[in-house]
Amino acid sequence: MRIIKWLKSLITLIMALKEKGRGYTPKTQVKAGEGSKQPTEVKGVNLLIIRDTFTENSTIGELFINGERFCDTLENPWLNNQRNISCIPEGQYKVRLRLPRESATRDYLHLLV
């Protein structure tokens, strides 16, 4: 139930930003291993992924939204940053919402790094 409430709040925030013409560019921080669970910036929505399990088949971690744990994550393994088969390298990224109409292959709202 908490997730549904959070998603409704996020959608409300996104719609408000769009109406004001401010856009939506949260930052995502991807870290390997344990690290600070602090947001990467004060404004907007902050996403932090802390990866803690690395295998030849997967990368597992946790997603924090504005410093609060949201869910577990499952990514591809690290394969030298090869497109579509490797997880995203550690670092800070600006992301934006990508609407279904902007994508030829994705029929759902998702984040674009």
RALINUR-V254836 format. One record per pair of residues at least 4 apart in sequence whose ideal C-beta (glycine too) atoms are under 8 Angstrom apart, sorted by the first residue. I is the first residue (numbers start at 1). J is the second residue. Records with the same first field share a line. If there is no record, write none. Layout:
I=J ; J
This chain:
1=5
2=6
3=7 ; 70 ; 71
4=8
5=9
6=10 ; 65 ; 70
7=11
8=12
9=13
10=14 ; 45
11=15
12=16
13=17 ; 45
14=18 ; 24 ; 97
15=19
16=20
17=22 ; 23 ; 24
18=22 ; 23 ; 24
23=96
24=44 ; 45 ; 96 ; 97
25=44 ; 94 ; 95 ; 96
26=44 ; 45 ; 46 ; 47 ; 94 ; 95 ; 96
27=40 ; 41 ; 44 ; 46 ; 47 ; 92 ; 93 ; 94 ; 95
28=40 ; 47 ; 48 ; 49 ; 92 ; 93 ; 94 ; 95 ; 111 ; 113
29=40 ; 46 ; 47 ; 48 ; 49 ; 91 ; 92 ; 93
30=49 ; 51 ; 88 ; 89 ; 90 ; 91 ; 92 ; 93
31=35 ; 48 ; 49 ; 50 ; 51 ; 90
32=51 ; 54 ; 90
33=50 ; 51 ; 52
34=50 ; 52
35=50
37=48 ; 50 ; 64 ; 67 ; 69
38=48 ; 67
39=46 ; 48 ; 66 ; 67
40=46 ; 48 ; 92
41=46
45=65 ; 66
46=65 ; 66 ; 67
47=63 ; 64 ; 65 ; 95 ; 111
48=63 ; 64 ; 65 ; 67
49=61 ; 62 ; 63 ; 64 ; 73
50=61 ; 62 ; 64
51=59 ; 60 ; 61 ; 73 ; 75 ; 87 ; 90
52=60 ; 61 ; 62
53=58 ; 59 ; 60 ; 61
54=59 ; 60 ; 77 ; 78
55=59 ; 60 ; 77
56=77
57=77
58=74 ; 75 ; 76 ; 77
59=73 ; 74 ; 75 ; 76 ; 77 ; 78 ; 87
60=72 ; 73 ; 74 ; 75
61=72 ; 73 ; 75
62=69 ; 70 ; 71 ; 72 ; 73
63=69 ; 70 ; 71 ; 72 ; 73
64=68 ; 69 ; 70
65=70
75=87 ; 88
76=85 ; 86 ; 87
77=86 ; 87
78=86 ; 87
79=85 ; 86
80=86
81=86 ; 88 ; 89
82=86
88=93 ; 113
93=113
95=111 ; 112 ; 113
96=111 ; 112
97=109 ; 110 ; 111 ; 112
98=102 ; 103 ; 106 ; 109 ; 110 ; 111 ; 112
99=103 ; 109
100=106 ; 107 ; 108 ; 109
103=107 ; 110
106=110
